[in-house]
Each structure stands twice: as C-alpha cells, then as structure tokens.
Amino acid sequence: MEQIPPARRVIRLFPDHGHHWPLWENSTPTWDVGYTTTPETYGLSGELAEDLAGWYAFWEEHCDPFEGWDTDENRQRWLRDREWVAERLRSEVDAFADVVFE
C-alpha cells in the first residue's frame, strides 16, 4: 500500500517514561508512522534534537512518575522550556505539521 501523508500532520509533544523522544503521531489508514516518532521522522535539525533530548532528560530527572515534580521551581522551568522547544519545533515542521501539547 502506498504511504500517503494526511494533508496536515499533527505532532503531539509530551514526555513519557520509557520513550526517549517526546514526539508522537497517530497513524492513519494511508500513513503508518507508528505511534512513537523521532527527530529523524521529521527531518529536525541536530540542534533541535539535542534540545528536545535535554528537555526530556530534565523532565525524567525531576518528575517522578508516582510522586510528581521534585520542586515547583523545576516544574516551572520545564514548562518555560517547553514553550521554547515547541516554538522551535513548530518553525521546523510548519510546512507539513501542527504541534500540540498533551
């Protein structure tokens, strides 16, 4: 079957323990990208890939899956960085995708 991307793809940005990239996309009947994606899936720059990895690593270090954030300061920093990373992601994929937070 031919792979035909949707007119406008949607990249979901959120971290999840066990997956080292906070990038997700739902497949469609004609576009099987799997569920988890990587910077290579979207042709992202090396700089943005490094920043996404750092943003994820900060979350993994400071946000316990059961206890939550270690400090509110770290949570606030992570949220600020999320806005910055998301804007950069949007600028790199603007031609073919939208970016949403989850």
C-alpha positions in Angstrom: 0.0 0.0 0.0 1.3 3.5 -0.9 2.1 5.7 2.1 0.1 8.9 1.7 0.5 11.5 4.5 -2.5 13.4 5.6 -2.9 17.0 4.3 -1.7 18.3 7.7 0.1 16.1 10.2 -0.2 16.6 13.9 2.8 16.1 16.1 2.0 15.6 19.8 4.6 16.9 22.2 4.8 15.2 25.6 7.3 13.1 27.5 6.6 9.6 28.7 8.8 7.3 30.7 10.4 4.7 28.6 10.4 6.7 25.3 13.4 9.0 24.8 11.7 11.4 22.4 8.7 13.4 23.4 7.3 13.2 19.9 4.2 11.2 18.9 2.0 11.0 15.9 -1.1 8.9 15.2 -1.0 6.8 12.1 -3.8 6.9 9.6 -5.1 4.2 7.2 -2.7 5.5 4.5 0.1 6.8 6.7 1.7 4.3 9.0 4.3 6.1 11.1 3.8 4.1 14.1 2.9 5.9 17.3 6.3 7.0 18.7 8.5 9.1 16.4 12.0 10.6 16.4 13.6 13.8 15.2 14.6 11.8 12.1 11.0 11.2 11.3 10.5 14.9 10.7 14.0 15.8 9.5 14.6 18.0 12.5 17.9 19.9 12.9 20.6 18.4 15.1 20.3 21.4 17.4 16.6 21.0 18.0 17.1 17.2 18.5 19.6 18.0 21.2 17.3 20.5 22.9 14.4 18.0 22.8 16.6 15.4 24.4 17.7 17.8 27.1 14.1 18.9 27.8 13.1 15.2 28.1 16.1 14.4 30.3 15.3 17.3 32.7 11.7 16.0 33.0 12.9 12.5 33.6 15.3 13.6 36.3 13.0 15.9 38.2 9.5 14.4 37.7 8.8 11.1 39.3 6.0 9.0 37.7 4.4 8.4 41.1 5.5 11.4 43.2 5.4 14.2 40.6 7.8 17.1 40.5 10.7 17.4 43.0 10.2 21.2 43.2 7.8 23.7 41.8 10.8 25.7 40.5 11.9 22.7 38.3 8.3 22.3 37.1 8.1 26.0 36.1 11.5 25.8 34.4 10.4 22.8 32.4 7.1 24.5 31.4 9.0 27.6 30.2 11.4 25.4 28.2 8.5 23.5 26.7 7.2 26.7 25.2 10.7 27.5 23.7 11.2 23.9 22.4 7.6 23.8 21.0 8.1 27.1 19.1 11.3 25.9 17.5 9.6 22.6 16.6 6.7 24.4 15.1 9.1 26.5 13.0 10.9 23.4 11.6 7.7 21.5 10.7 5.4 24.4 9.8 5.3 23.3 6.1 3.6 20.0 6.9 2.5 19.7 10.5 1.0 21.3 13.5 2.3 20.8 17.1 0.1 20.2 20.1 0.9 19.7 23.8 -0.5 16.8 25.8 
